[in-house]
Amino acid sequence: MKKLSLLIAGLVMSVSVFAQKNYLKEPAAAKNKRMQWWTDDTFGMFIHWGLYAVPAGEYNGKSGGAEWIMETHNIPTAEYEKYAAQFDPEKFDAKKWVAIAKSAGAKYIVITSKHHDGFSLWDSKVTKYDIMDATPFKRDILKELSEACKAAGIKFGLYHSIMDWHQPNANPKQKPDVKPDFNKYRDEYLKPQLAELIKKYDPTILWFDGEWIGEWTEEQGKDLYNYLRNLKPSLIINNRIGKARGGMEGMNKYQDAAGDFGTPEQEILKTNSQDYWESCMTINNNWGFAKYDHNWKSAQVLIDNLVDVAAKGGNYLLNVGPTAEGEIPAPSVERLGEMGKWLDVNKQAIYATKGLETYKQGDNIRFTKSNDGKTTYAIFNKADNNELVLTAVQPKDGSKVYMLGVNKPLEWTKSNGSVVVKLPAELPCKYAWTLKMQSSSDAK
């Protein structure tokens, strides 16, 4: 009987291993289909939130660190853990956060389930160092936010740190006299938590970080990628699950890397790319809330960035860092609102578009193209003499040119290889404007 039991167990394990699909060999057509909604959505909201919001970038009278404050100021684990008892964000309102994202025109949200400090922002059964067991708040933030996203038609995604300063098996500095067992951390902590997140909150995106530690390898990244895709085949996963990211520019250093898209950080690619990529950027200087950081980017800069990213064929993931009380800072809300007003008028030129080979003309004009290739958009933030001169991309002969937000077609003439479009006396929005034209054969 014992031999029979062992035989059955072996067969079950064999079937389980055999049943694992190798998503690393996914055909290009299948990947393109899986990625389509993501590329069409173009604009997402990043949220960095955790215990680090309590010190808000200041420790023992010294500023710096924000979400990195534990490492920046070398705060002992036992000392940092005390912030959990102070984390009671009574003003947190998941529906309000989602409404802010939606009014900004963001189509998806990615929030930190666990940052490098190791604190879990959900009711995890794998650890007690989480929102339910370690704080007085005792509400499952990810549950509330995922449900609010679903109700509002916003895609829900999760950031998760591979690196963990709190777990002794993941951090050699935790207990210098005890040798950490990273494999144990990976198999008994990291993977179970990720499986828990997929099962509980059904994320569309998993956004990894902290992959640069020496203990993590590309092979582990590929194994984790395949493990997660087998749990949920439609998942979209960034390239920080492996080791291929080439610095802050964020694109893969080599072929056959794990992950679905590149991750430029605090910068935009210098030119367009046929690869999938997403530029993640802050509205001020820091990812997490820092009470001293008032260096807010203007709405003009944020909209120019969004336009530049879309023209180069990428996505724009723009971050907010809520306070310990659970509020998104007012300057972030104000700027996101301005982006939303602009997108209300110009959304056709941003969502469900693709970049062109000729994606710009000078410093002030960017081009996008509808997915079906029939319509070209010229987005500009400056024009002289109430007219726009186009040389790089031109409308089809005999066709009409419109400005988004204006009902009547605009007058345009062609001379010596240039097209001159006469702009309306009253423009329909602030910051930038879009001409819509039937694509000529020159628009590639």
Summary of the structure (lengths in Angstrom):
residues: 444
radius of gyration: 24.1
end to end distance: 69.6
largest distance: 91.0
contacts: 1487
relative contact order: 0.12
helix: 34%
strand: 22%
